[in-house]
Amino acid sequence: MNILENKKVIIIGDRDGVPGQAIEECVKTVASAEVVFSATECFV
């Protein structure tokens, strides 16, 4: 059982931390999870 199974996921990454694309690649390993939004923002 995975916490992301059958879930829709919104990803907001940080430019100086973990970018959204990196988190998205991790979420893609769960076959039933769906990424509905992914972005990398700069929080100053």
C-alpha distance matrix in Angstrom:
0.0 3.8 6.7 8.7 7.3 10.6 12.4 15.9 16.7 20.1 21.0 24.2 25.1 28.1 31.0 31.8 28.2 25.1 26.0 24.0 24.0 22.4 19.5 19.3 19.1 16.1 14.3 15.5 13.4 10.5 12.2 11.4 12.3 16.1 18.5 21.3 23.4 23.8 26.8 28.4 30.8 33.5 33.5 36.9
3.8 0.0 3.8 5.4 5.4 9.2 10.1 13.2 13.4 16.7 17.3 20.4 21.3 24.3 27.2 28.1 24.5 21.5 22.3 20.2 20.4 18.8 15.7 15.7 15.8 12.7 10.8 12.5 10.8 7.9 10.4 9.8 9.7 13.4 15.3 18.2 20.0 20.2 23.1 24.6 27.0 29.7 29.8 33.2
6.7 3.8 0.0 3.8 5.8 8.8 8.3 11.3 11.2 14.2 15.1 18.0 19.3 22.3 25.5 26.4 22.9 20.1 20.9 18.8 19.6 18.3 14.8 15.1 16.0 13.0 10.7 13.2 12.4 9.6 12.2 10.8 9.6 12.7 14.1 16.6 18.1 18.5 21.2 22.7 24.8 27.4 27.2 30.6
8.7 5.4 3.8 0.0 3.8 6.3 5.4 8.0 8.0 11.4 12.6 15.9 17.4 20.8 23.7 25.1 21.9 18.8 19.0 16.3 16.9 16.1 12.7 12.1 13.4 10.9 7.9 10.1 10.1 7.0 9.4 7.8 5.8 8.9 10.4 13.0 14.8 15.4 18.5 20.4 22.7 25.7 25.9 29.5
7.3 5.4 5.8 3.8 0.0 3.8 5.5 8.9 10.2 14.0 15.6 19.1 20.7 24.2 27.0 28.6 25.4 22.1 22.1 19.3 19.3 18.7 15.6 14.4 15.2 13.0 9.9 10.9 10.5 6.7 7.7 5.4 5.5 9.0 11.7 14.2 16.7 17.7 21.1 23.3 25.9 29.0 29.4 33.1
10.6 9.2 8.8 6.3 3.8 0.0 3.8 7.0 9.7 13.4 15.8 19.5 21.6 25.2 28.0 30.0 27.1 23.8 23.3 20.1 20.2 20.3 17.2 15.4 16.6 15.2 11.7 12.1 12.7 9.0 8.6 5.0 5.3 7.6 10.9 12.6 15.6 17.4 21.0 23.7 26.2 29.5 30.0 33.7
12.4 10.1 8.3 5.4 5.5 3.8 0.0 3.8 6.3 9.9 12.5 16.0 18.4 22.1 25.0 27.0 24.3 21.2 20.6 17.3 18.0 18.3 15.0 13.4 15.4 14.1 10.4 11.7 13.0 9.8 10.3 7.3 5.1 6.3 8.6 9.9 12.6 14.5 17.9 20.6 22.8 26.1 26.5 30.2
15.9 13.2 11.3 8.0 8.9 7.0 3.8 0.0 3.8 7.0 10.0 13.6 16.3 20.0 22.7 25.2 22.8 19.8 18.6 15.1 15.9 17.0 13.8 11.9 14.5 14.0 10.3 11.4 13.7 11.3 11.6 9.0 6.0 4.8 5.8 6.3 9.0 11.4 14.9 17.9 20.0 23.5 24.1 27.8
16.7 13.4 11.2 8.0 10.2 9.7 6.3 3.8 0.0 3.8 6.4 10.0 12.5 16.2 19.1 21.4 19.0 16.1 15.0 11.6 12.8 13.8 10.5 9.0 12.1 11.6 8.3 10.3 12.8 11.2 12.5 10.8 7.1 6.0 4.7 5.9 7.1 8.5 11.7 14.4 16.6 20.0 20.6 24.3
20.1 16.7 14.2 11.4 14.0 13.4 9.9 7.0 3.8 0.0 3.8 6.8 9.9 13.5 16.3 18.9 16.9 14.5 13.1 9.6 11.7 13.2 10.2 9.2 12.9 12.9 10.3 12.5 15.4 14.4 15.8 14.4 10.7 8.9 6.2 5.9 4.9 6.1 8.7 11.4 13.2 16.6 17.2 20.9
21.0 17.3 15.1 12.6 15.6 15.8 12.5 10.0 6.4 3.8 0.0 3.8 6.3 10.0 12.8 15.2 13.3 10.7 9.3 6.0 8.6 9.9 7.2 7.1 10.9 11.0 9.5 11.9 14.7 14.6 16.5 16.0 12.2 10.8 7.6 8.3 6.0 4.6 6.3 8.3 10.4 13.7 14.6 18.3
24.2 20.4 18.0 15.9 19.1 19.5 16.0 13.6 10.0 6.8 3.8 0.0 3.8 6.9 9.8 12.4 10.9 9.3 7.9 5.7 9.3 10.6 8.7 9.6 13.1 13.5 12.7 15.2 17.8 18.1 20.2 19.8 16.0 14.6 11.2 11.3 8.1 6.0 5.1 5.8 6.9 10.1 10.8 14.5
25.1 21.3 19.3 17.4 20.7 21.6 18.4 16.3 12.5 9.9 6.3 3.8 0.0 3.8 6.7 9.0 7.4 5.7 4.4 3.9 7.7 8.3 7.4 9.3 12.1 12.6 12.9 15.3 17.6 18.6 21.0 21.3 17.6 16.6 13.2 14.0 10.9 7.7 6.1 4.4 6.1 8.6 9.7 13.3
28.1 24.3 22.3 20.8 24.2 25.2 22.1 20.0 16.2 13.5 10.0 6.9 3.8 0.0 3.8 5.5 4.9 5.4 5.2 7.0 10.1 10.4 10.3 12.7 15.0 15.4 16.3 18.7 20.8 22.0 24.6 25.0 21.3 20.4 16.9 17.6 14.3 11.1 8.5 5.4 5.2 5.9 7.0 10.2
31.0 27.2 25.5 23.7 27.0 28.0 25.0 22.7 19.1 16.3 12.8 9.8 6.7 3.8 0.0 3.8 5.6 6.7 5.6 8.4 10.5 11.0 12.2 14.2 16.0 17.0 18.3 20.2 22.4 24.1 26.5 27.2 23.7 22.6 19.0 19.7 16.2 12.7 9.7 5.9 5.8 5.3 7.8 10.1
31.8 28.1 26.4 25.1 28.6 30.0 27.0 25.2 21.4 18.9 15.2 12.4 9.0 5.5 3.8 0.0 3.8 6.8 7.7 11.0 13.0 12.6 13.7 16.4 17.8 18.2 20.0 22.2 23.8 25.7 28.4 29.3 25.8 25.1 21.7 22.7 19.4 16.0 13.2 9.5 9.0 7.3 8.5 9.9
28.2 24.5 22.9 21.9 25.4 27.1 24.3 22.8 19.0 16.9 13.3 10.9 7.4 4.9 5.6 3.8 0.0 3.8 6.3 9.5 11.7 10.4 10.9 14.2 15.4 15.3 17.1 19.6 20.9 22.6 25.6 26.5 23.1 22.8 19.7 21.1 18.2 14.8 12.8 9.6 9.9 9.4 10.0 12.1
25.1 21.5 20.1 18.8 22.1 23.8 21.2 19.8 16.1 14.5 10.7 9.3 5.7 5.4 6.7 6.8 3.8 0.0 3.8 6.6 8.5 6.7 7.2 10.5 11.7 11.6 13.5 15.9 17.2 19.0 21.9 22.9 19.6 19.4 16.5 18.3 15.7 12.2 11.0 8.5 10.2 11.0 12.1 14.9
26.0 22.3 20.9 19.0 22.1 23.3 20.6 18.6 15.0 13.1 9.3 7.9 4.4 5.2 5.6 7.7 6.3 3.8 0.0 3.8 5.5 5.5 6.8 8.9 10.4 11.5 12.9 14.8 16.8 18.7 21.0 22.1 18.7 17.9 14.5 16.0 13.1 9.4 7.8 5.4 8.1 9.8 11.9 15.0
24.0 20.2 18.8 16.3 19.3 20.1 17.3 15.1 11.6 9.6 6.0 5.7 3.9 7.0 8.4 11.0 9.5 6.6 3.8 0.0 3.8 5.4 5.2 6.1 8.7 10.0 10.5 12.2 14.9 16.2 18.3 19.0 15.5 14.3 10.9 12.2 9.5 5.8 5.2 4.9 8.3 11.2 13.2 16.7
24.0 20.4 19.6 16.9 19.3 20.2 18.0 15.9 12.8 11.7 8.6 9.3 7.7 10.1 10.5 13.0 11.7 8.5 5.5 3.8 0.0 3.8 5.5 4.9 6.3 8.8 9.8 10.5 13.1 15.2 16.9 18.2 15.2 14.0 10.8 12.7 10.6 7.1 7.4 7.5 11.3 14.0 16.4 19.8
22.4 18.8 18.3 16.1 18.7 20.3 18.3 17.0 13.8 13.2 9.9 10.6 8.3 10.4 11.0 12.6 10.4 6.7 5.5 5.4 3.8 0.0 3.8 5.4 5.3 6.6 8.9 10.1 11.8 14.2 16.5 18.2 15.4 15.1 12.5 15.1 13.3 10.0 10.4 9.8 13.1 15.3 17.3 20.4
19.5 15.7 14.8 12.7 15.6 17.2 15.0 13.8 10.5 10.2 7.2 8.7 7.4 10.3 12.2 13.7 10.9 7.2 6.8 5.2 5.5 3.8 0.0 3.8 5.4 5.2 6.3 8.7 10.5 12.0 14.7 15.8 12.6 12.6 10.2 12.9 11.5 8.7 9.9 10.0 13.1 15.6 17.0 20.4
19.3 15.7 15.1 12.1 14.4 15.4 13.4 11.9 9.0 9.2 7.1 9.6 9.3 12.7 14.2 16.4 14.2 10.5 8.9 6.1 4.9 5.4 3.8 0.0 3.8 5.4 5.0 6.2 9.0 10.4 12.3 13.4 10.4 9.7 7.2 10.2 9.3 7.0 9.4 10.7 14.2 17.3 19.0 22.6
19.1 15.8 16.0 13.4 15.2 16.6 15.4 14.5 12.1 12.9 10.9 13.1 12.1 15.0 16.0 17.8 15.4 11.7 10.4 8.7 6.3 5.3 5.4 3.8 0.0 3.8 5.5 5.2 7.0 9.7 11.6 13.7 11.5 11.6 9.9 13.3 12.8 10.6 12.6 13.4 17.0 19.7 21.7 25.1
16.1 12.7 13.0 10.9 13.0 15.2 14.1 14.0 11.6 12.9 11.0 13.5 12.6 15.4 17.0 18.2 15.3 11.6 11.5 10.0 8.8 6.6 5.2 5.4 3.8 0.0 3.8 5.4 5.7 7.9 10.8 12.8 10.6 11.8 10.8 14.4 14.2 12.2 14.4 14.9 18.2 20.8 22.1 25.5
14.3 10.8 10.7 7.9 9.9 11.7 10.4 10.3 8.3 10.3 9.5 12.7 12.9 16.3 18.3 20.0 17.1 13.5 12.9 10.5 9.8 8.9 6.3 5.0 5.5 3.8 0.0 3.8 5.3 5.8 8.5 9.6 6.9 8.2 7.6 11.3 11.9 10.9 13.7 15.2 18.4 21.3 22.5 26.1
15.5 12.5 13.2 10.1 10.9 12.1 11.7 11.4 10.3 12.5 11.9 15.2 15.3 18.7 20.2 22.2 19.6 15.9 14.8 12.2 10.5 10.1 8.7 6.2 5.2 5.4 3.8 0.0 3.8 5.3 6.5 8.6 7.0 7.8 7.9 11.7 12.8 12.0 15.1 16.8 20.3 23.4 25.0 28.6
13.4 10.8 12.4 10.1 10.5 12.7 13.0 13.7 12.8 15.4 14.7 17.8 17.6 20.8 22.4 23.8 20.9 17.2 16.8 14.9 13.1 11.8 10.5 9.0 7.0 5.7 5.3 3.8 0.0 3.8 6.0 9.0 8.5 10.5 11.3 15.1 16.3 15.4 18.3 19.7 23.1 25.9 27.3 30.9
10.5 7.9 9.6 7.0 6.7 9.0 9.8 11.3 11.2 14.4 14.6 18.1 18.6 22.0 24.1 25.7 22.6 19.0 18.7 16.2 15.2 14.2 12.0 10.4 9.7 7.9 5.8 5.3 3.8 0.0 3.8 5.7 5.6 8.7 10.5 14.1 15.9 15.8 19.1 20.9 24.0 27.1 28.2 31.8
12.2 10.4 12.2 9.4 7.7 8.6 10.3 11.6 12.5 15.8 16.5 20.2 21.0 24.6 26.5 28.4 25.6 21.9 21.0 18.3 16.9 16.5 14.7 12.3 11.6 10.8 8.5 6.5 6.0 3.8 0.0 3.8 5.7 8.1 10.8 14.0 16.5 16.9 20.5 22.7 26.0 29.3 30.6 34.3
11.4 9.8 10.8 7.8 5.4 5.0 7.3 9.0 10.8 14.4 16.0 19.8 21.3 25.0 27.2 29.3 26.5 22.9 22.1 19.0 18.2 18.2 15.8 13.4 13.7 12.8 9.6 8.6 9.0 5.7 3.8 0.0 3.8 6.5 10.0 12.6 15.6 16.8 20.5 23.0 26.0 29.4 30.5 34.2
12.3 9.7 9.6 5.8 5.5 5.3 5.1 6.0 7.1 10.7 12.2 16.0 17.6 21.3 23.7 25.8 23.1 19.6 18.7 15.5 15.2 15.4 12.6 10.4 11.5 10.6 6.9 7.0 8.5 5.6 5.7 3.8 0.0 3.8 6.7 9.5 12.2 13.3 16.9 19.5 22.3 25.7 26.7 30.4
16.1 13.4 12.7 8.9 9.0 7.6 6.3 4.8 6.0 8.9 10.8 14.6 16.6 20.4 22.6 25.1 22.8 19.4 17.9 14.3 14.0 15.1 12.6 9.7 11.6 11.8 8.2 7.8 10.5 8.7 8.1 6.5 3.8 0.0 3.8 6.1 9.2 10.9 14.7 17.7 20.5 24.1 25.3 29.1
18.5 15.3 14.1 10.4 11.7 10.9 8.6 5.8 4.7 6.2 7.6 11.2 13.2 16.9 19.0 21.7 19.7 16.5 14.5 10.9 10.8 12.5 10.2 7.2 9.9 10.8 7.6 7.9 11.3 10.5 10.8 10.0 6.7 3.8 0.0 3.8 5.7 7.0 10.8 13.9 16.8 20.4 21.8 25.6
21.3 18.2 16.6 13.0 14.2 12.6 9.9 6.3 5.9 5.9 8.3 11.3 14.0 17.6 19.7 22.7 21.1 18.3 16.0 12.2 12.7 15.1 12.9 10.2 13.3 14.4 11.3 11.7 15.1 14.1 14.0 12.6 9.5 6.1 3.8 0.0 3.8 7.0 10.5 14.1 16.4 20.1 21.5 25.2
23.4 20.0 18.1 14.8 16.7 15.6 12.6 9.0 7.1 4.9 6.0 8.1 10.9 14.3 16.2 19.4 18.2 15.7 13.1 9.5 10.6 13.3 11.5 9.3 12.8 14.2 11.9 12.8 16.3 15.9 16.5 15.6 12.2 9.2 5.7 3.8 0.0 3.8 6.8 10.5 12.6 16.4 17.9 21.5
23.8 20.2 18.5 15.4 17.7 17.4 14.5 11.4 8.5 6.1 4.6 6.0 7.7 11.1 12.7 16.0 14.8 12.2 9.4 5.8 7.1 10.0 8.7 7.0 10.6 12.2 10.9 12.0 15.4 15.8 16.9 16.8 13.3 10.9 7.0 7.0 3.8 0.0 3.8 7.2 10.0 13.7 15.5 19.2
26.8 23.1 21.2 18.5 21.1 21.0 17.9 14.9 11.7 8.7 6.3 5.1 6.1 8.5 9.7 13.2 12.8 11.0 7.8 5.2 7.4 10.4 9.9 9.4 12.6 14.4 13.7 15.1 18.3 19.1 20.5 20.5 16.9 14.7 10.8 10.5 6.8 3.8 0.0 3.8 6.4 10.1 12.3 15.9
28.4 24.6 22.7 20.4 23.3 23.7 20.6 17.9 14.4 11.4 8.3 5.8 4.4 5.4 5.9 9.5 9.6 8.5 5.4 4.9 7.5 9.8 10.0 10.7 13.4 14.9 15.2 16.8 19.7 20.9 22.7 23.0 19.5 17.7 13.9 14.1 10.5 7.2 3.8 0.0 3.8 7.0 9.6 13.0
30.8 27.0 24.8 22.7 25.9 26.2 22.8 20.0 16.6 13.2 10.4 6.9 6.1 5.2 5.8 9.0 9.9 10.2 8.1 8.3 11.3 13.1 13.1 14.2 17.0 18.2 18.4 20.3 23.1 24.0 26.0 26.0 22.3 20.5 16.8 16.4 12.6 10.0 6.4 3.8 0.0 3.8 6.3 9.6
33.5 29.7 27.4 25.7 29.0 29.5 26.1 23.5 20.0 16.6 13.7 10.1 8.6 5.9 5.3 7.3 9.4 11.0 9.8 11.2 14.0 15.3 15.6 17.3 19.7 20.8 21.3 23.4 25.9 27.1 29.3 29.4 25.7 24.1 20.4 20.1 16.4 13.7 10.1 7.0 3.8 0.0 3.8 6.3
33.5 29.8 27.2 25.9 29.4 30.0 26.5 24.1 20.6 17.2 14.6 10.8 9.7 7.0 7.8 8.5 10.0 12.1 11.9 13.2 16.4 17.3 17.0 19.0 21.7 22.1 22.5 25.0 27.3 28.2 30.6 30.5 26.7 25.3 21.8 21.5 17.9 15.5 12.3 9.6 6.3 3.8 0.0 3.8
36.9 33.2 30.6 29.5 33.1 33.7 30.2 27.8 24.3 20.9 18.3 14.5 13.3 10.2 10.1 9.9 12.1 14.9 15.0 16.7 19.8 20.4 20.4 22.6 25.1 25.5 26.1 28.6 30.9 31.8 34.3 34.2 30.4 29.1 25.6 25.2 21.5 19.2 15.9 13.0 9.6 6.3 3.8 0.0
